[in-house]
């Protein structure tokens, strides 16, 4: 029977259970005296502490408690370092500062240098005081590192043999500022290094960055015809490139470059018309996927000999219903499937494709958001697993069919019912005892089921389901407390 009156009741149940995962799930809502008992359950055995330190779902509060109580255990520290859920407070505990320097200047430091929760002051200390190049490279890749830390890092390795490797990482780091990117680009342009390939690689990394300033794009344009192919390939994809520069690259012999140009929505129609007849199917596929295709372009591509071109065209919402009708009779099943997936596909076409000889085409119809109730009822008689999975997932499928599908021996079909946003409580209830643990776990956060339905999952035989169930109720109490 469901009877839960307070957060203390939930914690007491977890304590009585004696399960480390139940204890971890409720730790955040426990009072001081209860936390001591929970820590005894979780950390008394080293193997349990190691398991929690490693597990990617262990709550941050538990990992922080581990960092305080077990910071002398090398095995636990190593697992905490590798666990991307370890919070900043725990990182500070393990690798805080003493006299301005990092406490643990060991091989573990590289793990902390790349951790997403490492505090900025710790990263800054690493840059200033750690000499290991692998550690510094790890900082350069860490998206948590801000522009100031990245700037310090570049200054630290300036004039060294590793500058280019670090600079390339910084140029790919989302935190890199426009000023840093400009400095790296200047180095690539004016460095006396003999390695031209390395310079091109640096410039490409800078030009890729969303913070790349406009003047660098314009600077690269001046020599675009003579630039390295890697730079040309990057520039041609940029919507900020001038029409003149784009036009100068359309005749390139490099098909990868022309494909990038074909996908650039800033490319004018005259260039796209030229690429429409490109010898490379890769280029024509990119053209077929464009949202701004003209009627004449569509008419030309509909007969393309490459079925991938026709497939991309069939998926394109810019094509007319008449074009979809023609492509629905294509000899290649992938093209017909693409038609069935198109949001503009009509009910008449869906009805025809629902009878297709290829099950993969019929499955696309079953997943189609425009499929009617009558069509889904017909597809529910299909014997193919993929088709029935689509029927189970489709919100237009009647409940009586969903009730039938939950008895399927195929896990994919039962999962489709769980994922169906229109599945009712009476439909989902029996799945709470499904043989596949993942299905029971998914139902914990169902907005249709009642708390009383989910309560037995706290005693589920699978530890992940138990953890998720306890965590669900713990979060409910946290939300309730915040709203008081």
N, C-alpha and C positions, 0 to 999 in steps of 0.2 A: 504494500500500500504506500502511496506517495504521501509523505508527511515531512515537510521541511519548513521550519518556522524561522530560522535565522542562519546567518553565516557560521555561527558557532556550531550549530547542528551539523552543517555540511563538513566542517573541519573535524568534528568529533567522529563522524562516520568514516572519514578518510583515515583517521588515526586508528580506529577500530579495525578497519580493513587491513592496515599494516603494509599496504602496497606502496612502493617508492614512487610510482607514477601518479597514483591518486594523491599522495602527499605533495608531490611537486605541483600538481594542478591547483591545489587550494592554498599553497604557501603564501601567496600574495595577500589573501584576506584574513590570515590567521593573526591572532594577538600574540604578544611576546611569549607568554608561557606555552601557548600552543605551538609556536614556531620551534621552540626548543625540543618538543616531543617529535615534531615532524622532521627536524634535522637528525634526530636520533634514528628515525626510520630510514631516512635517505642516505645518511653518511656513515652509519655504524660499520657497514661492510665495505671494504675498499672496492670490491667489484661493482657494487651499486653506485658508489661515488664516481667511479670511472665511466660507468654507463651513462649517468646523467651529465657528466662533463662533456661527453662526446655527442649525445643525442641532439639533433638539430631542433627539436621541439621543446627542449627544456626551457622553462621560463627564465627571463633575465634575473629575477629576484633570487632564484635558486642558484644560478651560476655565480651570482655575486656572493652568496653565502658560502659557496664552495671555495671561492677565491680567498675568503677570509680564513676559513677553517682548515684548508688543505694546501696553503701556498708553499709548503715545504715538500710536497709530494710531486716529484718531477713528472710522473705519468699523468697526474691530474692537471698540472699546469700546462703540459703539452696539449692536452685535449681541450682545455679552456682556450688556449691560444688559437687552435684551429677552428673552434666553434664560432661561426659568424654571428651567433645569437648572444655571445658574451657581451655584457653591457660596458659602457665606458667606465663606470665606477669600478668594476672588477679589473679592467685593464689598468686603471690607475693604481689599484691595490697591488697588482702583480709587477707592474712596470712603471711605478711612479717615479718622481724625481727626488734625488738626494744631492744637495749642493749643486743644483742645476744640471745634474747628469742622470742618465737613465740607470736605474738600479741594477738591472740584469743585462749586462753587456755580453750576452752569450749567443749561441746559435739560435736560441728561441726568439731573439729580437727580430729576425726576418719575418716571423709569423705575426708579430705585433705590428710591424711596419706596414703590413698589407691588410690588417684587420679593419673592417668598416666602422667599428666603434671606438677605435683608438683616439683618445683626446688629442686635439691640435697641439697642446703644449708638449705632449709626449713625442709626437711626430717631429716637432720643432727641435726638441732635445736630441732626437736620433740624428737628424740632419746635421746638427752642430757638433756632436761628440762621437758618433759612431763612424768608424773608418771602413767597415766591411762594405764592399761595393754591391754585393747582393742585397744587403739591407737597404742601401740607398736606392737601388733600382726598385725595390718593393715599395718604398715611399713614393717614388715617381709614378707608380701605377695606381696608387690608392686614391680613389675619388674623394675621400674624406679630406685629403690634403688640400688646403686652400691655396690661393694664388701667392700668398706671402710665403708659405712653406715651400712651394714649388720654386719660387724665385730664389730663396735661400739655397735650395738644393742645386739649382743651376750655377749659382755663384760658387758653391762649394766644389763643384767638379769642373769649373771653367779651366781651360788649358790642360785638361787631363785627357787621357786616351779613351775614357768612358763617356766623355761629354755627349757625343752623338747618340749613343744608346740611351742615355738618360733623357736627352732632349727630345728624342722621338717618343718616349713614354709620356713626357710632359705634354707634348703636342697632342697626344691622344687622350689626355686626362680632361674630363669635363670641367674641371675647376680652373683650367688654364685661362688666363686673362688675355685680352687683345694685345696688351703690352708684351707679355711673355711670348706670345705667338709671333709678334713682329720681330722680337729679338732673335728667336730661333730661325726665322726666315732669313734675317739678315746674315746670321752666321752661315747658313746654307749657301747664300749667294756670294759672300765675300771671303769665306774661309779659304785658306791656302792649301787645304787638304786635297790630296790627289784623287781621292775616291769620289768621282762624280756621281756614282750610283747612290752613295750615302747622302749626298746633298739633295738629290732628287727625291729620295725617300723622305727626308726631313720636310721638304717643301710640300710634298703630297700630304703628309700628316697634318701640316698647318692648314693647308687649303681645305681639308676635310672638316676641320673643326667649326662648330656652329658660332664660335666667338671670333672666327677669322675676320679681321677688318676688311671693309670694302676696298680700301686702297691697295691691299695685297692682291686681291682678285684683279684689279685693274693693272697692277704692276706685272702680274703673270701674263696678262693678255698681250702685252707689247711683244713678247717673244714666243707667243704660243705656237707659231708655225715651226719654230726651231727647238721647242722645248722637248724634254725627254717624254717618251710615250706615256710613262706613268703619270706625269703631270697633265698631259693632254687628256688622258682618260678621266682624271679627277675633275678638271676644269669643265669638261663638256657636260657633266651632270649638274653643274651649279646653275641654278635659276638666275643668279646675278650676272652671269657672263653676258657680254653684249652680243647683239644679233650679228654684228660683223665678225666677231670671234667665232661664233657658232658656225657661220657660213664658211669660214676658212677651214673648218675641220670636217665638213660633211663629205669631202672627197678622200678622206684618209683611207689608207689600205688596211687599217686595223679594225677588224670587225667588232672587237670589244668597245672601242671608242665610238663607233657608229651606233652600237646598241645603246650606249649611255646617252648619246644625242637623241636617239629615237624615244627614249623614256623621259627626256627633259621637257616638262610641260611649258617651258618658256620658248621652246623651239618654234619658229613660225611655220605656218601651214605649207609654205613653198618648200621648206627643207623636208618636212614630213612627206610631202608628195614625192620628193626625190628618193627618200628612203623606203617608200612603199614598194619599190621594185628592186630593192637591194638583193644582191646574190646570196647573202647570208640569211638563213631562216631565223637566226637569233635576233637580227635587226627587225625583220618583219614581225616577229612575235611581240617585240616591244612596241611596235607601231600599233598592232592589233589591240593592245591593252589600253591604249590612250583613251581618255574620257572625252576628248574633243574631236573624235574622228568625223570626217565629213561623209556625206552620203556616197559620193563618188569613191572615196577611199574604202568604205565598207563594201561597196559593190565589187571593187577590185580584189579585196582580200578574201571574199567569200569562196572564191575558187582556188585559193592558194593550194599548192601541192603538198605543203607541210601541214600535217594534221594538228600540230601544236598551234600554228597560226590560227587555224579555224577554231580551235578550242578556246584560245584567248578571246577571239572575236565573239564566240558564243557566250562567254562569261561577261562580256562587256555590257553594262546597262545602257550604253549609248545607242545600241543597235535597235532597230525597229522590230515590232512583232512579226512583220513579214519576213525579215531576215532570220529571226529565230525559227520560224516555221520551216524555212528552207534548210537550215542547219540541223533541224530535228530529224531530218531524213538522211543525214550524213552516214556514210558507210562505217566510219570509225566510232566505236562506242564512247570514247572519251569526249568526242565533240557533242554527242547526244546527251551525255551526262552533264556537260557544261551548260547546255540549253536548259536542262531540268533544274539546275542550280541558279539560273538567272532570275533575279527578282521580278523581271518583266514578263516572265513566261506565263502564258494564259492558261486558264483552266482546261480549255480544249486541248492544248498541247500537252499539258500535264497528264491528262487522261490517256492520250495516245502513248506517251512515254512510259506510263505506268504498266503498259503491256509489253514493253521492250524485252527482247530475248536476253539481254544482258542484265544480270541482277544488280550490277553496280549502277546502272542507269535508273532502275526501279528504286534503288535505295536513295538516290538523289531526289526523286519525286517524294519519297516518304519523309525526307527531312525538310522539304520545301515549305516555307512559311505560308505560302498561298494555297497549299493543298486543302481541298475541301473535306468535310466530314465524310461524305459519301465515298470519295476517292480513298481516304484512309481506311475506311471499312473494307473496301475491296482489297487493299494492300495487306490488310491484317490476315488475309487468307494465304498470303505468300509463304513459301517454305524457307526462304533465304534468311539467314541470321541478320545480315546487314540491312535488309529491307525491314524486317520486324523491329530492329533496333531504332530505325528512323521513325517507324510508326509509334513506338513506345515513347520516343522523345518529343514527338510533335504535339504542341498544345491544343490542336484542333481534334485530336483523337478522343472519341467518346470514353467516358469513365468505364463503361462496361467492358470495353476492349482492353483498357489498361488493367482492369481486374483480372482479365484472362491472361494477360501477358506476364503478370508477376509470378505466375506458376511455371514459367518457362525454365528449362534446365540450363539455358544459356545465360551466363552472368551479364553479357553485354546488353541483352534485352531487358533484364530486370533493372540494370543500371539506367537504361533509357527512361524507364518509368520514374525512377528516383529523380532524374534530372528534368523531368517534365514539370514545367512551372505551373501547370494546371492540375496536376495530380492531387486528388482530395485525400483527406485524412483516412477515410475508410480504405482507400486504395493502398496507402503506405503502411498501415499498421502491421500487416503480416510480414513486411520486409524488415521490421525491427528484429526479427529472428532469422534473417537471411544467413545462409551458410558462409557467405563471403564477408569477411570482417570489414572490408572497405565500404560495403553498402551500409552496414550498421553505423560506421563512423560518419558517413555522409549525412545520415538522417539525424544526427545529433543537432545540427544547426538548421533543421527544417523549420520554416515559419508556419507550416501547416499543422504539424504535430503539437500536442500539448506537453507541458512539462511532466505531467503524470505518465505520459507515454514513454518519455525518454528516461525517466528515473531508473528503471531496471538496467539500463546500459552502464550504470555506475558499477555494476557487478558483472560486467561482460567478461567472458573468458579471455578476450584479447586485450593486452595492456594498452594499446593505442586507443581503442574504443573507450576503455575506462578513463584514461587520461582526458580524452576529448569531452566526455560526458561530465566529469568533475569540473573541468575548466569552463564548460558552458554554464553550469550553475554558479560557479565562483564569479564569473563575469557579470551574471545577472545581479548578484548582490553588490558588486562594485558599482554598477550602473545605478542601482537603486539608491545606494549610499550617496553618490554624487548628486543625485536629483533631490535629495532631502533638503 
